[in-house]
Amino acid sequence: MRLKKNRLKPYKMHKFQVIKTEEGIKREGYSDEAIEIKAEIWPASGRLQAEIYGERLNYILNANVEK
């Protein structure tokens, strides 16, 4: 699938990882380094997604990402 260049916007994506603190405690979080991707993002809608996600549908976004 080919994406139209005028619809793509730059977004920053942070990698999810296990972070070890100075005291040696491990916790989950996002890295400080961000990767820039170009994507087309829009709110979720439609009958099928409404049946699957119900009330959570208002907080969901769909995305097409350029490789």
N, C-alpha and C positions, 0 to 999 in steps of 0.2 A: 504494500500500500504506500503510495506516495503522498506526502503531506504538502499542503500549500505553504510556501514560505511566509506569506503575509499573515497567516494565522498563528504562526509559532512565536512564542515569547520565551525569553530566558528565565529559568527558575533555578534556585540553588537547592541542591539535595545533599543532606548530611548522612553519612553512613552510620547505621545502628551497630553498636559494639559494646563489649563488656569493658568498663573502665576500672582500673585499679588506682585507688587513692594513695596518698602519701603514707597513711597508716596501715596500708595493706588490705583494706576492705574493698571487695569487688562489688560493683554496682553496674546496672545496665544504663546506657545513655547514648547520646549521639556525639560523634566526633566534632572537633572544632573546625576541621577542614571541610570545605564545601566544594562539591563538583557542580559545575554549571551545565544544565541540560536545556534543550529547546523542546517545548511541549505545547500542545493545544489542550486546554483544560476547560471543562464545562460542568455545570451542576447535573447530578443524576436525575432522571425523570423516566416516565414510561410505566406502563402497566406491569410488566414483568419485574422490573426493579422494585416497584412499590409492593408487590406480593412477597418478594424475597426479603426486603429490608424493613418494610413497614414504617414506623415512626422515625427510624434512624436515617431515612432517605434524605432528609433536609441537610444532613451533615456530610454527605458523600459526594465526591467529585469523580468524574470520568476523565481519562487522559489518554492522548495519543502522544507517544514520545518518539523523537527522531533518534535513530541509532548513532 
